[in-house]
Amino acid sequence: MQLKGKVALVTGATGGIGAAIARRLLASGATVIVTCLEGHERAGATADDAIGAARVMQLDQRSQESIEQCVRAIADEYGHLDILVNNAAWSARIPFFDLEALTPDLWDRILETNLRGPFMLARACATLLKAQGGGHIVNISSCGGIAPIGSSIAYAAGKAGLNHLTRCLAVALAPRVTVNCIASGVVENTGMSNRAMDPAAQEAARHRALLGRTVQASDIAEQVMTFVTSTSTTGQIIAIDAGLLDATH
């Protein structure tokens, strides 16, 4: 049980990638807290189906008050935090060429959720992450932050920002906290992939990828485990994409 005694917070974790990460951390002995936007009863029912033993907390990462309440509750109950996985994200399917459809409100919602939120949560968790002598932050990004692909220009820009934020936080929180990032490819059967791409586009990505497949949520979870059990890796962005980026260029 590599993570026995460790406390992990995984945002947006009642399904898809987040649930796979939470399950993997639980299997390694960690105490896992998962967050979602819904009220506690609905969130708890969803989480019970997806990840069993995890503790569920409500969190709107666009709200500073909600972030502070969540982190305060963790501090009161556990006294420390060892792992933060910034997984929660939001997008809408807007073709790159349709600039008029990307309204100011949509731009703000996407960037507030996908870039501002992870920073503010990392900022709020920094003291707890340092409390036990060191901790780990893993940001879940996208290949859309490396190449101009994805559900919208705002989504791609936000994920590019998250990639660079990873490097900046690695500097800011060194040497006690490692900060790394996973740039995900198209992940099979997740809400985000379904919002980002229609079925035909997902199938095209599958055939274009060098490995001839999409990514499984468990692939992302395994890389998270690699990051949170390493004391020598920080400031890195790793593409888990079945070779999609290399096939794109």
Secondary structure, 3 states (H helix, E strand, C coil): CCCCCCEEEECCCCCHHHHHHHHHHHHCCCEEEEEECCCHHHHHHHHHHHHCCCEEEECCCCCHHHHHHHHHHHHHHHCCCCEEEECCCCCCCCCCCCHHHCCHHHHHHHHHHHHHHHHHHHHHHHHHHHHCCCEEEEEEEEHHHCCCCCCCHHHHHHHHHHHHHHHHHHHHHCCCEEEEEEEECCECCCHHHHHHCCHHHHHHHHHHCCCCCCECHHHHHHHHHHHHCCCCCCCCEEEECCCHHHHHC
